[in-house]
Amino acid sequence: MTIGIIGGGNMAEAIIAGLLQDKSNSTKIIVSEPNANRRDYLKQKFESVHVISENVEIFNALPKAVILAVKPQVFNELLSEISGYTTNQILISIAAGINSKTIKKICPNAKVVRVMPNTPFLALAGCGGISFEPNFSPVEKKMVFDIFNNSGELIELPEEKMHAVTAISGSGPAYFFYFTEELIKAGILGGLSPEESKTLAIKTLFGAGKLLLESDESAESLRKKVTSPKGTTEAAINSFITNNTGKIIEQAVNAAIKRSKELAGEA
């Protein structure tokens, strides 16, 4: 089976790395990337992957599925370029805010899947949502899931939920990176060296996430276990509550959802 990937950016790189994790997988991968430096990089990193410069050349290889891994800003231009070459291929879009209706309007003969991955796919620890058109068979669905299985976990959802997926898991890593940035700064102000504060903040973020993932308890329950009455953690949590941090987080997620709808022309 041949898989095509249009766009050779970081997310495409993560998907390629995931596909190549399975040494028994005989899938052929062909990638189109207009930037010469990026092409050279991909060729050096993935010797078994065929990297080309022209998007439409991918269809000469008769791929079973083509992943559209380009930015939303150039997405319609790409669809117009490839529309005459799409027959019964599965088109897998990973662009935020571009709905399947938009893709089908320009490429009516394709079968469309929307996937919202996130940057932890680069560490083969990603998560996100996936939405299929109604005409997908179980075999086709499995094939698509298999493309992403080694890079992260995808939850199948109706397409109308993809805006929320974008705001939570798609944009979510940036929220945690931002919180960690500020935690490191606060640690330095508290007397730690930059390296000490960085190590403690990052390892704490990783450990807390691992505990959340592996525990049967809720985030609220685990948080309460750390928060001893009249202790240091309670003082910090009370500061969060006083400053209405929960509302700030809600507003931030709503802003991301709103922007995703704007990109889709739904707002």
N, C-alpha and C positions, 0 to 999 in steps of 0.2 A: 504494500500500500504506500502511496505517496501523499505526503502532507506538504502543502505550500504555506509559506508565511510571507505576507507582504509587510515590509517594515522590519528593520534589523535593530531596533532600540533595546533598551534594558529588559522590557517585558518579553519581547521576542526571544532574547537571549536566555531568559529564565525558563521559558517554555521549551526551548531547544535542549537546555541542560536537563530538564525533567524527562523529556523523551529519551535522551541518551542514557539515563540512569538504568534503564532496563536493557541489559546486554543481550537478552534473547529476542528483543524487538527488532524486526527486520524492516521497520518503516523507513522509507526514504524521505529525507527532508530537503526541500528546496526553498531558499530564501531570496527575496529581492530587496535590495538596499541601494538607493541612488548615491549615497555618500561613499566615495572611494576609500577613505580612511577606515570607515566603519566596516566596509566589505572586507578589507584586508585583515582587520581585527577578528572578524567572525571566521574567516578562512583559517587563520592561525589557531584560533581557540577550538574550532570544531572541524577537524580535518575531513570527517565523513559527510559533512553537510555541503551541498552544492549552493554556492552563493552567486547571484547574478545581479545585474543592474536594472533590468527592465521588468516592470511589474507584469505585463501581459505575457511574458515568456514563461511564467509559471504555469500557465494553462496548457502550454505545449506538452507538459509532462503528465497531463491528465490526472491531476490530483483528486483524491476522493474528497478532501476538505481543504479549504484555504482560510487561514487565520488572517484577519485584517487587523494588523497591529500598528496602526498609525494614529496620529492625534486627531481629535474631533474637528479641529480647524481645517484639515485638508481631506476630511473623510468623503464629502460629497464629490470633490474633484476626483478622488480615487475611484469611487463607484462609477462615475461617468466614463472613466478610462477603461475599466474592466467589464462594463455592462455587456458589451458585444461578445465577450468570451465566456460568460457564465451560462451554463446550460442547466445541468442538474446537480451541480456541485453544492456541497454544504459550505456556506460562508459563515465563519465564526468571527463575530465582531467583539473586540475588547475595548471599544471606545466608549467613554462615559457620555451618557446623555443622547446617544444616537439610537432611536428605537427601530424595531424590525420593520415597521411600516415605511419608514424612510428608505431603508435598504431595499425592500421589495418594490418600491415605486420605481427605482432606477434599475434594479436587477430582478425582474419579476420571475425569472425561471429558476432562481437559486432557492435552496432551503436555508433558512436563516436561524442561527443560534446567537444569543447574546450572552457573553461571559463578562463578569466584572471581577477580575483578579485584583490582587494588591501587590505592593512591592516586596513583601516577604516571600513571594514566589522566587525571588532571587536567591533566597537562602533555603529553597525547597521546603518552606514552612508557611505557604500562603493560605489564604481562604477567600471565599467570595461567593457570588451567586451565579446561577446559570438558568437561562430561560429558552425553551424550545418552541418553535412553531408546532401547531397541533398535528402536522402530517409526518412527524418523525416516528420511525419504527423503534422498538426496543433495541434492536441491533445497532441502529444508527446512533441512538443515545449513548449506548455503551462505548461505541467507538470514540465519540466526542469526550466522554468522561475519561477514557483511557489516555487521551492526549495530555490531560492535565493532572492525572492522579499522582504522579511522582513529584509534582511541583507544589501541590497543596490540595486543600479540600474545597469542593464546590457544593453548594446547597441548591437544589432545584426549586425554583420559585416561579410564580406567574410574573409576566413582564412588568406589570404595574408596580411591583415591589422593588424593581431594580433601582429606582431613585433612592430609596432608603438604604439598599445594599451599597450603593455608591457612597452615600454619606457616612455609613458605619464602617464597612471593611475597606472600601476603595480609598477613601480619604483618611480613614482611621489611623493608619500608621503615622501620619504626620501629626495627629493630635498627641500621640504618645511620645514622638520625637520632640515635640514642642515642650511637653510637660517635663521630659528628661533634661532638655536644655536648661529650663528654669530651675530644676532641682539641682543641677550641677552648679549653676551660678549661686544658688542659695547656700549650698554646701561650702563653696569658696568663701562667701561672706561670713559663714559660721566658723571659719578657721582652718578648713581643710585645704590641702594643696589641690591644684586643678586635676592632677592625675588621680589623687585619692578620691576626690569627689566624683569624678567621671566613673571610676571603677565601681564605687559603691552604688551610684545611681543606676548604672546600666545593669549590673548584676542583680540589683533589687528588682528592677523592672522585669528582667528575664525570669527570676525566681518566682515572682508573684504570678506572672503569666502561666508558668509551668504548674504551679500549685492550683491555680484556678482551673486549668485544663484537666488535671489529674484527680481533683477532688470532686466528691459528690455534693459538696456544700455550695451554696450560692455565694456570689460576690459579697452580698450584704452580710451573710453569716461569717465568712472569713474575715471581713473587715471588723466586725464586732469582736471577734476573738483577739484581734491585735489591740483593740481599744480598751485598755483597762480604765476603770473609773478614776478620774482625777489624775490620770497619767499624762505622759508626754504626747502620746498619739491622740488622746481625747482633746488636748489643747489644740493640736493641729487641725483635727476634724472640725472642731467647733469654729475655728477660723474660716475654714471652707464654707461652713453653713452660714456663718454671719455675713460672709461676702457673696452669698448666693451663687456659689460655684455650680451647683446643680442646674440652676436656671441658665447660667452662661453656657454650659455644655449643651443644654437643650436648644438654645438659640443658635449655637454654632452648627449643630447637626441640621437644624431647619434651614439655615442659610445654604448649606451644601445641597440639601434636597431641592431647594428653590432654584439654585444655579443649574442643577442637573435637568430640571424641567425646562428651564430657559434654553439650554442647549438642544433639547429635544423639540423645541417649539411648542411646548405645552403650557407655558406660563405667560 
